[in-house]
Amino acid sequence: MDLIMATRNQNDSSLRGFLDVNEAAKYLGLSPKTIRRWARLKKINGLKLGSRGDWRFTKEELHKVFKKLGGVDNA
């Protein structure tokens, strides 16, 4: 998934299954600031929404990053 600018309402049902910056940070054990920086630097692929530029990420993408960070894959 490449960086995409979306103008949809952030509560749109099509965004179910996506995590926001705080949820992604908790999932990876990183700070929200790091998640935003990595998204901006394209180290994490995500969706950038609306004029505020809020980020959303799939669990699949975060899992890839988790494995790169040395996380154990129990799947």
C-alpha positions in Angstrom: 0.0 0.0 0.0 1.5 3.3 -1.0 1.0 6.6 0.7 -2.5 7.8 -0.3 -4.1 11.2 0.4 -7.7 10.5 1.3 -10.4 13.0 1.8 -13.0 10.7 3.3 -14.6 11.4 6.6 -12.3 9.9 9.2 -15.3 8.0 10.7 -16.1 6.4 7.4 -16.9 2.7 7.7 -14.3 1.9 5.0 -11.6 2.7 7.5 -12.6 -0.2 9.8 -9.6 -2.4 10.4 -7.2 0.5 10.3 -5.3 1.7 13.4 -4.6 5.4 14.2 -1.1 6.7 15.3 -1.7 6.0 19.0 -3.0 2.5 18.4 0.0 1.8 16.0 2.4 3.1 18.6 1.0 0.9 21.3 1.0 -2.2 18.9 4.7 -1.6 18.1 5.8 -0.4 21.5 7.0 2.9 20.1 6.0 6.5 20.6 3.4 8.2 18.5 6.0 10.7 17.4 8.2 7.9 16.0 5.2 6.4 14.2 4.4 9.8 12.5 8.1 10.3 11.6 8.4 6.8 10.2 5.2 7.2 8.1 6.5 10.6 6.8 9.8 8.9 5.9 7.9 6.0 4.3 9.4 3.4 6.8 5.8 2.4 7.5 3.1 2.5 4.7 -0.2 4.0 5.6 -3.0 6.3 4.6 -2.8 10.0 5.2 -6.3 11.4 5.7 -7.9 14.8 5.2 -6.5 18.2 5.6 -5.0 17.5 9.0 -3.0 14.6 7.7 -4.0 12.0 10.2 -2.4 8.6 9.6 -4.0 5.2 9.5 -2.3 1.8 9.3 -3.3 -1.8 8.7 -2.3 -4.4 11.2 -0.7 -6.3 8.3 1.7 -3.4 7.6 2.5 -3.0 11.3 3.1 -6.7 11.6 5.8 -6.4 8.8 7.4 -3.6 10.7 7.2 -5.6 14.0 9.0 -8.5 12.4 11.7 -6.1 11.0 12.2 -4.8 14.5 13.0 -8.3 15.7 9.6 -9.2 17.0 8.7 -12.9 17.4 6.2 -14.1 14.8 3.7 -16.5 16.5 1.4 -16.6 13.6 
